[in-house]
């Protein structure tokens, strides 16, 4: 059974709660399914999301609960709606248990889950938002993403200063030593070969589109038009945007283009978190599978110095006991925030 890392920070420090929502690449078959029909709030949120999606929602639910993953599970049309729903359901479940987050942070599509939890739109409306996002991406040129164990500076040393000239975009800055590149398939494979030849470790991300690159500019515009049909409201909980690396303003939160622009802009995860980690004493709960965001956060000096604590709400392994991990992390969180 996989269990969350034991908290080493003093328990007599009262901590604010921050929820972190992962994005594409974190998806796993049956992620969080052990909580379904067991954790009431989690179940209600998932059911609301699937019901709002009609026939497509029923297909998503079947794919999510399937014992064997469907062939297109990693495509954005399956992975991202499910990441959105599972992340939001986990967040509302911990809130129902008595935890009150003061800030929400989402990586890529995770930022839309944060928006739903903050009340910018409802879960049912979120089903429409995710359908609109998927529809907008449908006509996008096939591509991919590449996780690189190096900073942007080192990548430019290997590939050249002008990455755009080679059809490559910096899609995400996850840490000073972890960058995600994005681009068309051929260009991305060429970059992977060049980086590997220089002993720079890299691996493909589980994505079939070149998110957060200029290839998604048209999709971002289409998504903005579709998003304009949904009423957007100012957030009731602070959202730290990984698109701008600062808090979302009330004016931005009700502007469709603000949320749609992230499709073609880089994810500034480390810059957004670095500023947040430089103040206060927080407990970061990752509302999603795999623990990819938690792993990055644990590299930060403020976490290593025990100023902040990071815990996952789901296990890293898809077949591990999700209920045990969720219960243990929530129990630890309640003790640290009492």
PEGI-V37904 format. One record per residue. N is the residue number from 1. RES is the residue in one letter. SS is DSSP state (~ for helix, > for strand, _ for the rest). Layout:
n->N res->RES ss->SS
n->N res->RES ss->SS
This chain:
n->1 res->X ss->_
n->2 res->X ss->_
n->3 res->X ss->_
n->4 res->X ss->_
n->5 res->X ss->_
n->6 res->X ss->_
n->7 res->X ss->_
n->8 res->X ss->_
n->9 res->X ss->_
n->10 res->X ss->_
n->11 res->X ss->_
n->12 res->X ss->_
n->13 res->X ss->_
n->14 res->X ss->_
n->15 res->X ss->_
n->16 res->X ss->>
n->17 res->X ss->>
n->18 res->X ss->>
n->19 res->X ss->>
n->20 res->X ss->>
n->21 res->X ss->>
n->22 res->X ss->_
n->23 res->X ss->_
n->24 res->X ss->_
n->25 res->X ss->_
n->26 res->X ss->_
n->27 res->X ss->_
n->28 res->X ss->_
n->29 res->X ss->_
n->30 res->X ss->_
n->31 res->X ss->_
n->32 res->X ss->_
n->33 res->X ss->~
n->34 res->X ss->~
n->35 res->X ss->~
n->36 res->X ss->_
n->37 res->X ss->_
n->38 res->X ss->_
n->39 res->X ss->_
n->40 res->X ss->~
n->41 res->X ss->~
n->42 res->X ss->~
n->43 res->X ss->~
n->44 res->X ss->~
n->45 res->X ss->~
n->46 res->X ss->~
n->47 res->X ss->~
n->48 res->X ss->~
n->49 res->X ss->~
n->50 res->X ss->~
n->51 res->X ss->~
n->52 res->X ss->~
n->53 res->X ss->_
n->54 res->X ss->~
n->55 res->X ss->~
n->56 res->X ss->~
n->57 res->X ss->~
n->58 res->X ss->~
n->59 res->X ss->~
n->60 res->X ss->~
n->61 res->X ss->~
n->62 res->X ss->~
n->63 res->X ss->~
n->64 res->X ss->~
n->65 res->X ss->~
n->66 res->X ss->_
n->67 res->X ss->_
n->68 res->X ss->_
n->69 res->X ss->_
n->70 res->X ss->_
n->71 res->X ss->_
n->72 res->X ss->_
n->73 res->X ss->_
n->74 res->X ss->_
n->75 res->X ss->_
n->76 res->X ss->~
n->77 res->X ss->~
n->78 res->X ss->~
n->79 res->X ss->~
n->80 res->X ss->~
n->81 res->X ss->~
n->82 res->X ss->~
n->83 res->X ss->~
n->84 res->X ss->~
n->85 res->X ss->~
n->86 res->X ss->~
n->87 res->X ss->~
n->88 res->X ss->~
n->89 res->X ss->~
n->90 res->X ss->~
n->91 res->X ss->~
n->92 res->X ss->~
n->93 res->X ss->~
n->94 res->X ss->~
n->95 res->X ss->~
n->96 res->X ss->~
n->97 res->X ss->_
n->98 res->X ss->_
n->99 res->X ss->_
n->100 res->X ss->_
n->101 res->X ss->>
n->102 res->X ss->>
n->103 res->X ss->>
n->104 res->X ss->>
n->105 res->X ss->>
n->106 res->X ss->>
n->107 res->X ss->_
n->108 res->X ss->_
n->109 res->X ss->_
n->110 res->X ss->~
n->111 res->X ss->~
n->112 res->X ss->~
n->113 res->X ss->~
n->114 res->X ss->~
n->115 res->X ss->~
n->116 res->X ss->~
n->117 res->X ss->~
n->118 res->X ss->_
n->119 res->X ss->_
n->120 res->X ss->_
n->121 res->X ss->_
n->122 res->X ss->_
n->123 res->X ss->~
n->124 res->X ss->~
n->125 res->X ss->~
n->126 res->X ss->~
n->127 res->X ss->~
n->128 res->X ss->~
n->129 res->X ss->~
n->130 res->X ss->~
n->131 res->X ss->~
n->132 res->X ss->~
n->133 res->X ss->~
n->134 res->X ss->~
n->135 res->X ss->~
n->136 res->X ss->~
n->137 res->X ss->~
n->138 res->X ss->_
n->139 res->X ss->_
n->140 res->X ss->_
n->141 res->X ss->_
n->142 res->X ss->>
n->143 res->X ss->>
n->144 res->X ss->>
n->145 res->X ss->>
n->146 res->X ss->>
n->147 res->X ss->>
n->148 res->X ss->>
n->149 res->X ss->_
n->150 res->X ss->_
n->151 res->X ss->_
n->152 res->X ss->~
n->153 res->X ss->~
n->154 res->X ss->~
n->155 res->X ss->~
n->156 res->X ss->~
n->157 res->X ss->~
n->158 res->X ss->~
n->159 res->X ss->~
n->160 res->X ss->_
n->161 res->X ss->_
n->162 res->X ss->_
n->163 res->X ss->_
n->164 res->X ss->~
n->165 res->X ss->~
n->166 res->X ss->~
n->167 res->X ss->_
n->168 res->X ss->>
n->169 res->X ss->>
n->170 res->X ss->>
n->171 res->X ss->>
n->172 res->X ss->>
n->173 res->X ss->>
n->174 res->X ss->>
n->175 res->X ss->>
n->176 res->X ss->_
n->177 res->X ss->_
n->178 res->X ss->>
n->179 res->X ss->>
n->180 res->X ss->>
n->181 res->X ss->>
n->182 res->X ss->>
n->183 res->X ss->>
n->184 res->X ss->>
n->185 res->X ss->~
n->186 res->X ss->~
n->187 res->X ss->~
n->188 res->X ss->~
n->189 res->X ss->~
n->190 res->X ss->~
n->191 res->X ss->~
n->192 res->X ss->~
n->193 res->X ss->~
n->194 res->X ss->~
n->195 res->X ss->~
n->196 res->X ss->~
n->197 res->X ss->~
n->198 res->X ss->_
n->199 res->X ss->_
n->200 res->X ss->_
n->201 res->X ss->_
n->202 res->X ss->>
n->203 res->X ss->>
n->204 res->X ss->>
n->205 res->X ss->_
n->206 res->X ss->_
n->207 res->X ss->_
n->208 res->X ss->_
n->209 res->X ss->>
n->210 res->X ss->_
n->211 res->X ss->_
n->212 res->X ss->_
n->213 res->X ss->_
n->214 res->X ss->~
n->215 res->X ss->~
n->216 res->X ss->~
n->217 res->X ss->~
n->218 res->X ss->~
n->219 res->X ss->~
n->220 res->X ss->~
n->221 res->X ss->~
n->222 res->X ss->~
n->223 res->X ss->~
n->224 res->X ss->~
n->225 res->X ss->~
n->226 res->X ss->~
n->227 res->X ss->~
n->228 res->X ss->_
n->229 res->X ss->_
n->230 res->X ss->_
n->231 res->X ss->_
n->232 res->X ss->_
n->233 res->X ss->_
n->234 res->X ss->_
n->235 res->X ss->_
n->236 res->X ss->_
n->237 res->X ss->_
n->238 res->X ss->>
n->239 res->X ss->>
n->240 res->X ss->>
n->241 res->X ss->_
n->242 res->X ss->_
n->243 res->X ss->_
n->244 res->X ss->_
n->245 res->X ss->_
n->246 res->X ss->_
n->247 res->X ss->>
n->248 res->X ss->_
n->249 res->X ss->_
n->250 res->X ss->~
n->251 res->X ss->~
n->252 res->X ss->~
n->253 res->X ss->~
n->254 res->X ss->_
n->255 res->X ss->_
n->256 res->X ss->~
n->257 res->X ss->~
n->258 res->X ss->~
n->259 res->X ss->~
n->260 res->X ss->~
n->261 res->X ss->~
n->262 res->X ss->~
n->263 res->X ss->~
n->264 res->X ss->_
n->265 res->X ss->_
n->266 res->X ss->_
n->267 res->X ss->>
n->268 res->X ss->_
n->269 res->X ss->~
n->270 res->X ss->~
n->271 res->X ss->~
n->272 res->X ss->~
n->273 res->X ss->~
n->274 res->X ss->~
n->275 res->X ss->~
n->276 res->X ss->~
n->277 res->X ss->~
n->278 res->X ss->_
n->279 res->X ss->_
n->280 res->X ss->_
n->281 res->X ss->_
n->282 res->X ss->>
n->283 res->X ss->>
n->284 res->X ss->>
n->285 res->X ss->>
n->286 res->X ss->>
n->287 res->X ss->_
n->288 res->X ss->_
n->289 res->X ss->_
n->290 res->X ss->_
n->291 res->X ss->_
n->292 res->X ss->~
n->293 res->X ss->~
n->294 res->X ss->~
n->295 res->X ss->~
n->296 res->X ss->~
n->297 res->X ss->~
n->298 res->X ss->_
n->299 res->X ss->_
n->300 res->X ss->_
n->301 res->X ss->~
n->302 res->X ss->~
n->303 res->X ss->~
n->304 res->X ss->~
n->305 res->X ss->_
n->306 res->X ss->_
n->307 res->X ss->_
n->308 res->X ss->_
n->309 res->X ss->>
n->310 res->X ss->>
n->311 res->X ss->>
n->312 res->X ss->>
n->313 res->X ss->_
n->314 res->X ss->_
n->315 res->X ss->_
n->316 res->X ss->_
n->317 res->X ss->_
n->318 res->X ss->_
n->319 res->X ss->_
n->320 res->X ss->_
n->321 res->X ss->_
n->322 res->X ss->~
n->323 res->X ss->~
n->324 res->X ss->~
n->325 res->X ss->~
n->326 res->X ss->~
n->327 res->X ss->~
n->328 res->X ss->~
n->329 res->X ss->~
n->330 res->X ss->~
n->331 res->X ss->~
n->332 res->X ss->~
n->333 res->X ss->~
n->334 res->X ss->~
n->335 res->X ss->~
n->336 res->X ss->~
n->337 res->X ss->~
n->338 res->X ss->_
